[in-house]
Amino acid sequence: MRVRHRVGSFPRYWQISPFTPSLKASKVHQEEIGRIIRKHRCAPQAALIKHLNPVIRGWASYYANSDAQSVGVLTKQDNLAYLKLRTWGKRRCESINSGHIKYWTSIGSNNWVFATKNGDDPLRLLKHSEFGSSSTSYVKVNGDKSPYDGDTVYWSSRLLKNLEMLVVRLSCSRKKRVNARSANYTFFRNGMY
């Protein structure tokens, strides 16, 4: 998803541009967050969080495999959302300090989390930066390896790692659960196909 463009007058010099959200996409997303916050001016904090989380999750997941994290776009989105929420809290409590005390809390090692303070399982606002990763954060294949070279131990270990990640993703998203033992997967074994 990266764009190659020529640098200079020689065709052999190519530069790869990072894939990041456009300024228009970022602005539209912030306008949507602002619209939801304005709509929930008088609503309780839990209702605001329930309406903001799907918007943040959807936008950040769309750009999760881009370079938005390394460029700093996701952190900027978190900061802009914080400023809007700080204004929301100030409007309800008539001072920024009392708004921080009432609506922001610490959860584990994370300070300044916009969350409810109800019970053991507080409802918290998701951050854009939680979904970030780089478009180059994949495991490369060794340069001397090929699926056709007969090194089945190497390829079976890669296949098992990918299968474990697939099972975790499917079970975490509450979709159809996959039991790796009952599924009919053919694994490579040393010397056997």
Backbone hydrogen bonds, N-H to C=O, Kabsch-Sander energy under -0.5 kcal/mol:
donor,donor_aa,acceptor,acceptor_aa,energy
3,V,17,S,-1.1
5,H,15,Q,-2.0
7,V,13,Y,-2.3
13,Y,10,F,-1.3
14,W,12,R,-0.9
15,Q,5,H,-2.4
17,S,3,V,-3.0
17,S,15,Q,-0.6
20,T,18,P,-0.8
26,S,22,S,-2.2
27,K,23,L,-2.4
28,V,24,K,-2.6
29,H,25,A,-2.0
30,Q,26,S,-2.2
31,E,27,K,-2.3
32,E,28,V,-2.0
33,I,29,H,-2.2
34,G,30,Q,-2.6
35,R,31,E,-2.3
36,I,32,E,-2.2
37,I,33,I,-2.3
38,R,34,G,-2.5
39,K,35,R,-2.2
40,H,36,I,-1.5
41,R,38,R,-1.2
48,L,44,P,-1.7
49,I,45,Q,-2.4
50,K,46,A,-2.3
51,H,47,A,-1.4
52,L,48,L,-1.9
53,N,49,I,-2.5
55,V,51,H,-0.6
56,I,52,L,-2.5
57,R,53,N,-2.9
58,G,54,P,-2.2
59,W,55,V,-2.2
60,A,56,I,-2.5
61,S,57,R,-2.2
62,Y,58,G,-1.7
63,Y,59,W,-1.4
64,A,61,S,-1.2
66,S,63,Y,-1.3
67,D,19,F,-2.7
69,Q,133,S,-0.5
71,V,67,D,-2.0
72,G,68,A,-1.3
73,V,68,A,-1.7
74,L,68,A,-1.0
76,K,72,G,-1.7
77,Q,73,V,-2.2
78,D,74,L,-2.1
79,N,75,T,-2.2
80,L,76,K,-2.5
81,A,77,Q,-2.3
82,Y,78,D,-2.2
83,L,79,N,-2.2
84,K,80,L,-1.8
85,L,81,A,-2.5
86,R,82,Y,-2.6
87,T,83,L,-1.8
88,W,84,K,-1.9
89,G,85,L,-2.6
90,K,86,R,-2.4
91,R,87,T,-2.2
92,R,88,W,-1.4
93,C,89,G,-1.9
94,E,90,K,-2.4
99,G,95,S,-1.7
100,H,96,I,-2.3
101,I,97,N,-2.2
102,K,98,S,-2.0
103,Y,99,G,-2.4
104,W,100,H,-1.8
105,T,113,V,-2.4
107,I,110,N,-2.4
110,N,107,I,-2.1
111,N,109,S,-0.6
113,V,105,T,-3.0
114,F,112,W,-0.5
115,A,103,Y,-1.4
115,A,113,V,-1.1
116,T,123,L,-2.4
119,G,117,K,-0.6
124,R,122,P,-0.6
125,L,114,F,-2.6
130,E,127,K,-1.0
131,F,128,H,-1.6
132,G,129,S,-0.7
133,S,64,A,-0.8
137,S,134,S,-1.4
138,Y,136,T,-1.3
140,K,138,Y,-0.6
145,K,142,N,-1.7
149,D,146,S,-1.6
152,T,150,G,-1.8
155,W,151,D,-1.4
156,S,152,T,-2.3
157,S,153,V,-1.8
158,R,154,Y,-1.6
159,L,155,W,-2.2
160,L,156,S,-2.4
161,K,157,S,-1.8
162,N,158,R,-2.1
163,L,159,L,-2.2
164,E,160,L,-2.4
165,M,161,K,-2.0
166,L,162,N,-2.1
167,V,163,L,-2.4
168,V,164,E,-2.2
169,R,165,M,-2.5
170,L,166,L,-2.5
171,S,167,V,-2.3
172,C,168,V,-2.5
173,S,169,R,-1.9
174,R,171,S,-0.9
175,K,170,L,-1.7
179,N,177,R,-0.5
180,A,178,V,-0.7
183,A,179,N,-1.7
185,Y,183,A,-1.5
187,F,185,Y,-0.7
189,R,192,M,-1.7
192,M,189,R,-2.1
